[in-house]
Amino acid sequence: MVKNTILSLVFAVIAVVLAGGFAKRMWPLTRDKPKHLLSVAGKPMLDYILAKLEPLSKVDQVFISTNAAFERHFREYLGTVETKKNVSLFIEDSRKEEEKLGSVGALGYLIKKCGVNDELLVFGGDNIFSFNMEDFVNFFGLKKANIVALFDLKSIDRARFYGVVKIDSECRIVDFQEKPAEPKTTLVSTACYAFTRDGVRNLHRYLDEGNEPDKMGHFIEWLYKNDKVYGYVFKGAWFDIGSFESYHEANKHFSKNDG
C-alpha cells in the first residue's frame, strides 16, 4: 500500500503530519484539492506547521502522511517548500473515504513500514497553533512521558466536539473522554502529540488489540489508562479547521495577525 518506504531512521525525534483525510464536510472546496493545502491568510495550511518545526534542532525527518488521491498535489507543494528538514511523503493507497486507514491506523502503518522506534511528534495537518513548539518539546523532555497539547475552550457546548481532559496538579491526564455528551471540563485535546518510545510501542498494541483506528482521541483515551500521559496547556490561538466556519475564522485571524 505504501509507495514511499524508508527502512532505517536514525534521527532523535521524528515528526509526522497527518494529512490523509478527504474533508467531505468542506466539499466542493476540497473535492479536488486537499484541505491541508488550502490557503490561510495567503499561505498553504501546512506552511504553519512546517514553520513551527523548522527551528527544532532535534527534528530532522518530517513525514507528511496522505492518500493516493492527493499525492500529486502534495508533491507539487513540496516542490515549493523552503526547509532545512528532510521532508518526505508517505502515501497510503486510498483514493476515497471508504478506503482510508484512519488517523491512528495510518500512523501505525507508517511507523511499521518505516521502522520508526524513536520518539515521535505527531500533528494534525488541519490544525494551526500559536504556541512555541520548542516549549512543547522541552516540556516533553522534562516529563519524559507522552504529551498532548491542551486548550481551554471555555465553552461546554464547544467542548462536546473534542476529547475532554482532566489533569492533576502535575499536569498528568487523569481523565479523558472523547466527545462526551456532558463534558466535565472545557479543557480539550488538540491534534498535537509527543510520544515516547513506549508510547510508539503502545500504539502498535492498541491497534493489535483491535481498537478504533480512525480517531487519535480514542487512542489517547486508551493510552492514559496504560501509560503516563501529560497535558501541555497553552494559551493564544488554536484553529481546528474542519468546517467552512473554522476555515473563515482562521483566515480572518491570521490575516489580521500576519500569520
N, C-alpha and C positions, 0 to 999 in steps of 0.2 A: 504493500500500500504506500510505502514511502519512497519518494524519488530522490531525496537528499539524505544520505546517511553518513555520519561521521562516527567512526568506530572507536576512536580514542580521544579523550579530552583530558587536559592536564591543568585547566585553569582553576584557580582557587574558588571563585564563585561564578556560576553561570546564570545568565538571565534569560528568561523565556517570556515572550509577549504572546498571549493567546489572542488570535485574530481569525478564528475558524468559523464564526457564525455567519448566517445568511441574512440576518436582520430583517425578517419579513415584516415586522411592525413598522418599518420605515420605507416600505415599498410605496411608490415606484422609485423613490430616490436611490434605494440600494438594490434594485433589481439587477442592474448590470454593472454595479460598482460596489466594492466592499465598503461597509460603513467606516471601517478604521482608516480609510484614506479620504474620507470626506473632509472638506476644508473647514477649519475652525479658526476664525479671525485671519483668514488668508493663508493658513498652513495646514497640511495634512494632519489629521488627528494623531497619527503615530509619531510625528515630529516632537510632540510634547513629552512623550515617554522616553524616546531616544535622547532627547536633550537632558533629561534628568539622569540618565545613565552615563552620559559622556564623562563627567568628572570622576567617576568611581574607578579608582586605580585597581581595585580587587576584581573588577569585572572586565574581561577581555572578550569573551564569547557571548554573543546575543543571538538567540533563535527567535524568529518570527514564525509562529505555527499557524498555518492557514489551510484552506481547502483547495482542491484541484481546480474548482470552477473559477477561482480568482487568482490563480498562480501568475498569469501574465501581468495582471495589474500590480502585484507586489514586486515582481521582477523589474518592471518599469520604474516603480517607486524607488527601489534600492539603487537604481542607476542614478538617482538624483540626490541621494543622501551623502552628506559630508560627515564622516566619522572616523575616529581612530580605532574604533572597535571592529572586531570580526563579526559582521552581521550576516547570518545565513538564513535561508528559508527552509522550513521543514513542512513538507506538503503531505497531508493526508488525502487519500484518494476518494474524496467525497465530492459530489457535484450537485447535490441537493440536500435539503433539510433532513430528509428521512435517512440519509446515509452517514451523517456526521457522527463522530465518536463522543461528542460532549466534551466539556472543558477538562474534566478530570480524566476521562478516557484518552483524550488527545495528549494531555500532559504525560500520562503514564506510558503511552505508546512512544512518545519522543524520548523519554528517559530510558526506556528499554532499548530502543533501536540505536540510540547514540551512546549508550554505555555510560550515562551520567550517574556518578556516585558521589559527587561533591555537593557542597551547599548550593542552594538554588534560590534565586529570586524569581518570582512569577508575578506577572501583571496582566490585567485585562486590557486589551488593546483599545477598548472604548471608554476607558476611564482616564480622567485628567485630574492630577493632584497638584496642590500648590506647595506642599511641604518639601524640604530639602532632603533628597534621597540619601545624602551622606549621613544625616542624622538618623534616618531609619536603619541604615546598615550598621551604624555604631551601636544603636540600641540592640540590634540582632547580636552583635559581638559581645555586648555586655551581658545579655540574658543567657546566651549560649543555648537557646531554645527556639522553637518555631515562633514566628511573629506574624500577626495580622494587623494591618493599618486600620484604625477605627476612627469613626467620625460621628459626632453628636448632631443628629438631625434636628433635635429639639422639637420633634413632632411625632406623637404616637401614630397618627394617621399615616405619615410617610414611612415610618419605621416598619410597618406591616409588610412592605415590599422587599425587605432586606433580611440579612441574618442579624438577629438582635442579640447583643452581647452584654454579659455582666462580668466585671473584673473585680479582683480583690485589691488590697492596698498596695500590692507589689505589681499590679497590672496583669496578673495571671488571669486568664479566662476561666471562670468558674461556672458559667452557663452560656449556652449558645443555642438559639432556636432559629431555624431557617423559616422565614416568612410566617411568623406566628399570627394568629387571628387577634390575639390580645398581647401585644408586646409588654414586657416587664420594664424595659428601659427605652431610651431613644438613641442609645449608642449602637451603631451598626458597623458591620464588617464591610470593608471596601475591597476592591479587586487588586490588592497589593499584599504580597505574601513573601516571607522568607522561611525557607525550610532547611533544617539541619540534615545531616546525612541520615540520621534515624528517621526524620520526617519523610525523606525521599523513600526510604525502605517501607515506611508505614503506608505511603501512597500505594505502593505495589500490593501490600497486604490488604488494604481497603478494597482495591479492585479485585484481587484474587478471591475475596470473600463474597463477591457478587453484589457489592453495594452500588448505589446510584452513581453512574458515571457522568451525568450531564452537568451538574452544578457544583462549583467549588465549595459553596456554602454547606452542602451535605457532607463533603469530606471534612471540613473544619468542625462541623457538629460532631462527627465521629472522632476526629483526631484529638480534641481537647480531653476526651474521656480515656484516651490511650497513650497520650504523650503530653509533655508540657507545651502549652501554647500561651503566649503573652500578647497583649494588645498594645500597639503603639498609637496612642491617641493624639491626633493632630487637629489643629485649627486652620482657618483660612478657607480656601475654596476646594470643592470636590464636585466633579460632574461625572455622573454615571450616564453615559449617552446611549439611551435605549429607546428613545421616543423623539418625535418631532419637537415636543415641548422642551426636553432637556437639551436637545441639539441647539435650538434657538437661544436658550439661556446661556449655554457655553459660548456661543458666538458673540452674544451681547457682552458677556463678562470680559472675555479676552480681547475684544475689540476696544473696550474702554481701558483695559489694563496692559495693552501692548503685548499680549501673550504672556 
